[in-house]
């Protein structure tokens, strides 16, 4: 490798130009004194002496001879390691300084750091965090609900406690899978609706979402993806939170009211109101029968009575009539 090829590499290791010239001179001519290097390289003696001290400290040359004034290149392995580590340290300091400068800039234009807007909660901390946030609500909780669930059992004590105090309203859009779960329906959905929850249903929800007082939201994966990523995202005020609020409101407008959300018509029996809610959710006949605790024949009998009363010839026409006349 020529001197012209080596010089850029030495520069990348952090050696200044004066030291590089002295080192290359020694590699080219062999052991020399400072005075000889100054004359041969046409450099001021003071500059050469300073360069040699730096090269000795870096482990690239050594002083020897009878009077200790002869400078000789030494095996560079240890010296290069010293220079590499020194360079890494300088680069790390530069990286930290740049990050700190950017943080100062961010604080100047926004009081909240962008990396504070989203928090990831995993493992056993999820259930506890969900309950803490729900109990912290002061006005409203909006939720898109779908299996699987992080909490064991079906009873939602936190929601029932909030509803019983009468200070927090709940608006929940359930996925059909949640409504079709007999335990979930009987132990969670029904008691919460009876306590005052406003409930609607869609065949599927786009994401598991809870918005608390529009101050923060929790996002987790629905049943299709949950097996590969069991985690919870906490989103604080930001454009992302605003987008999640918009997503809930769009889902709410598309969803069909579940039973109990409106005053039942005298023409509809309570069991038929529940049947219409399950039908609107897309539940099949077997699932409706299980939820109501009746046989398929009884389900068909109620459906036929409702269709006759509504003048409908299809289930779709029945569902439209039920919504228009506030049967559900």
Buried (B, 14 or more C-beta within 10 A) or exposed (E): EEBEEBBEEBEEBBBEEBBBBBBBBBBEEEBBBBEBBBEBBEBEEEBBBBBBBBBBEBBBBBBEEEEEEBBEBBEBEEBBEBBEEEBEEEEEEEEEEEEEEEEEEBEEEEEEEEEEBBBEBEEEEBBEBBBEBBBEBEEBBBBBBBBEBBBEEBBBEBBBEBBEEEEBBBBBBBBBBBBBBEEBBEBBBBBBBEBBBBBBBBEBBBBBBBBBBBBBBBBBBBBEEBEEEBBBBBBBEBEBBEEBBEBBEEBBEEBBBBBBBBEBBEEBBEBBBBBBBBBBBBBEEEBBBBBBEBEEEBBEEBBEBBBEBBEBEEBEEBBEBBBEBEBB
